[in-house]
Structure formats: C-alpha cells, structure tokens
Amino acid sequence: MDNAFKHAWPWLALASFLIAMALAGLDVPEYSHWRHPLALRGATGLPGAWLFNAGAFWLPGLMLAYAGGTLRPALAGRGGVARIGLTLVQGSALAFAAQGLLPLDLRQLDAPANRLHALAWMLWWLSFVPGALLLALRGRHGPGFAALSLVAAAGVPLLALLVPIAAWVGPAQRLAFLLWFGWWLLAARWLSRSAVSGPGSAPPART
C-alpha cells in the first residue's frame, strides 16, 4: 500500500470525528459541547443518534484500528513487546468505535446499555495507556516519538478522568479525544517513515 495512503487513515478518522462534532447541534439545539459528554449526543432516542455515532465513533475507531494494522511492518525487529504495544493501541481504537455501537440510554440510568458504554469508554483509555508506553519504551523510533507517546499516555487519562468535574466535563473530554487522535496522526507518520527505511525495505530508485 502506498505510504501516503497509510498516512491518510488517521486524517480521515479525525475529519469524520470533527464533522460529527460540528453537526452535533442539528435537531438537538440544547446539546452543548461545553456542558455535555460527547456520547450524550448519540444516546438512544435522540434525532439522528445513529448517524452521530457513526461519524464520531464507528468510522474513526475502525479506520484507526485498520491504520494500526498497516503499521506493523515498522516494528520488524523491534521485539514482541513493541508488537503488543501496537495491538493494545489498536484495541483502544476498537473500544472507541464500541462507544458508538453501545450508545447511552437516557431512559434508565442503570440500564445495561449504560454499563456497557462505560466499559467501552474505560477500555478505550485503559488499552491506549500501556500500548503507548510500550511503544515509547520498545519502539525505538527516536526521542521525538517516545516523548509524544509518554505525553499522550499521561495526558489522555488525566483529561478523561481527573479534569472533567462540573463545568469542565465537556472541554476536558474532548481534549482527551483530540490528544488521542493527535498521537495517531504523528505515530502513523513516524512509524511509516521507519517502515520505509527499515530492514527489508526496497532501496530507493536511482535517477
């Protein structure tokens, strides 16, 4: 697959996410990015909930999980720990998609659907943190990639868990998501570059 096309998957995922956020207020004008969790817009029974979930969660998560698979050649010779790290961040992407497949149910707060959604949300960051740390420690893609992974591994749970209190729940959660997307964007660039120049890659064409 063309290397530039590999880079496009994280960008397409982010574009889908941002478009869904921009259109979230359609038919539900009282919905606020400042005051409400993102998944609330896709709750069962709201107008266009499945479309929002598709754009905000399903498509981005599946595209990033696929993008992770295309980056496996970059880890050739890096050992099993690095491959486990990539598998975990792919699992994080699938858990992100699952948040849309398991929408909230506002009719009953203790409904099984809400517990399943909360589980998917927890798996999203619980998979990402160790995955990013393992790639930072064993990926051997330079200090820039290691620093990015460490910052993302610390920042995502900090924003998702500790900051969202009272009026900050909306902005903090969205910043956590954007930091996660930012990691994918830069990781895809660094890892793809490594795959091109790594062992077994074709030599550059002579002119």
C-alpha positions in Angstrom: 0.0 0.0 0.0 1.3 3.5 -0.9 2.9 5.1 2.2 1.0 8.4 1.6 -2.3 6.5 1.7 -1.4 4.9 5.0 -1.0 8.5 6.4 -4.5 9.3 5.2 -6.4 6.9 7.5 -5.8 8.9 10.7 -6.6 12.1 8.9 -9.8 10.7 7.6 -10.7 9.4 11.1 -10.1 12.9 12.6 -12.1 14.5 9.8 -15.1 12.2 10.5 -14.9 13.0 14.2 -14.7 16.8 13.7 -17.6 16.8 11.2 -19.7 14.8 13.6 -18.9 17.3 16.4 -19.7 20.3 14.2 -23.1 18.8 13.3 -24.0 17.6 16.8 -26.3 20.5 17.4 -28.6 19.8 14.5 -32.1 18.8 15.7 -30.9 19.0 19.3 -30.1 22.7 19.9 -29.9 22.3 23.6 -26.9 20.0 23.3 -23.7 21.8 24.4 -20.0 20.7 23.8 -19.2 22.8 26.8 -21.5 21.1 29.3 -22.3 17.6 27.9 -20.2 14.5 27.3 -19.7 13.7 23.6 -21.5 10.4 23.8 -24.7 12.0 25.1 -25.5 13.3 21.6 -25.7 9.7 20.4 -28.0 8.5 23.2 -30.8 6.2 22.2 -33.9 8.1 21.1 -32.3 11.3 20.1 -32.7 12.5 16.5 -30.0 11.2 14.2 -28.2 9.4 17.0 -27.0 6.6 14.8 -25.6 9.0 12.3 -23.7 10.9 15.0 -22.4 7.6 16.5 -21.2 6.5 13.0 -19.3 9.7 12.3 -18.0 10.3 15.8 -17.2 6.8 16.9 -17.7 3.9 14.5 -15.8 5.2 11.5 -12.9 6.9 13.3 -12.3 3.9 15.5 -12.4 1.3 12.7 -10.2 3.5 10.5 -7.6 3.9 13.2 -7.7 0.1 14.0 -7.0 -0.6 10.3 -4.3 2.1 10.2 -2.6 0.3 13.1 -2.5 -2.9 11.1 -0.8 -1.2 8.2 2.0 0.0 10.6 3.1 -3.5 11.7 6.0 -3.7 9.2 7.5 -0.7 11.1 8.0 -2.9 14.1 10.0 -5.6 12.3 13.0 -6.5 14.5 11.6 -4.4 17.5 10.6 -7.4 19.5 7.3 -8.8 20.9 6.9 -6.0 23.4 6.5 -3.4 20.7 4.1 -5.5 18.8 2.0 -5.9 21.9 2.0 -2.2 22.3 0.6 -1.7 18.8 -2.0 -4.4 19.4 -3.1 -2.5 22.6 -3.5 0.8 20.8 -5.5 -1.0 18.0 -7.7 -2.4 20.8 -8.1 1.2 22.0 -9.3 2.2 18.6 -11.8 -0.7 18.6 -13.0 0.3 22.1 -13.5 3.9 20.8 -15.7 2.5 18.0 -17.6 0.4 20.5 -18.7 3.6 22.4 -20.9 4.3 19.4 -22.1 0.7 18.9 -23.1 0.7 22.6 -25.0 4.1 22.9 -26.2 5.5 26.2 -29.8 5.0 27.3 -31.2 8.1 29.0 -34.5 6.5 29.8 -32.9 4.4 32.6 -29.6 5.4 34.2 -28.8 2.0 35.5 -29.6 0.3 32.2 -27.2 -2.4 30.9 -26.6 -0.3 27.8 -25.1 2.4 30.0 -22.8 0.0 31.8 -21.6 -1.4 28.5 -20.9 2.0 27.2 -18.9 2.9 30.3 -17.0 -0.3 29.9 -16.1 0.6 26.3 -15.0 4.1 27.4 -12.8 2.5 30.1 -11.2 0.1 27.7 -10.5 3.0 25.3 -8.0 4.6 27.6 -7.0 1.5 29.6 -5.8 -0.1 26.3 -4.2 3.1 25.0 -2.0 4.0 28.0 0.0 0.8 28.3 0.1 0.4 24.5 1.6 3.9 24.0 4.1 3.3 26.9 5.3 0.0 25.4 5.8 1.7 22.0 7.6 4.6 23.7 10.0 2.2 25.5 10.5 -0.5 22.9 9.5 1.0 19.6 13.0 2.5 19.1 11.7 5.3 16.7 13.7 8.1 18.3 13.2 10.5 21.2 10.5 12.5 19.4 8.2 9.5 19.1 9.0 8.4 22.7 8.2 11.8 24.1 4.9 12.0 22.1 3.9 8.6 23.4 4.7 9.4 27.0 2.8 12.7 26.9 -0.2 11.1 25.3 -0.2 8.2 27.7 -0.2 10.6 30.7 -2.5 13.3 29.2 -5.3 11.1 27.9 -6.3 9.6 31.3 -5.6 12.9 33.1 -8.0 14.8 30.9 -10.5 12.0 30.7 -10.6 11.2 34.4 -9.2 13.9 36.7 -10.1 17.2 35.0 -13.7 16.5 34.0 -15.5 18.0 37.0 -18.6 20.2 37.0 -18.4 22.6 34.0 -15.2 21.2 32.7 -16.6 17.8 31.7 -17.2 18.8 28.0 -13.9 20.5 27.2 -11.7 18.1 29.1 -13.2 15.0 27.5 -12.9 16.5 24.0 -9.3 17.5 24.6 -8.6 13.9 25.7 -10.1 12.6 22.4 -8.1 15.2 20.4 -4.8 14.3 22.1 -5.5 10.6 21.3 -6.2 11.5 17.7 -3.0 13.6 17.6 -1.0 10.6 18.8 -2.4 8.5 16.0 -1.6 11.2 13.4 2.0 11.6 14.4 2.6 8.0 15.2 1.4 7.0 11.7 3.9 9.4 10.2 6.9 8.3 12.3 6.2 4.6 12.1 5.5 4.6 8.4 8.8 6.5 7.8 10.6 3.8 9.8 8.9 1.1 7.8 10.1 2.6 4.5 13.7 2.8 5.7 13.7 -0.3 7.9 15.1 -3.8 7.2 13.8 -5.5 4.1 12.5 -2.3 2.5 13.2 -1.7 -1.1 16.2 0.5 -1.9 15.5 4.0 -3.3 15.2 4.2 -7.1 18.2 5.6 -8.9 17.8 8.5 -11.2 
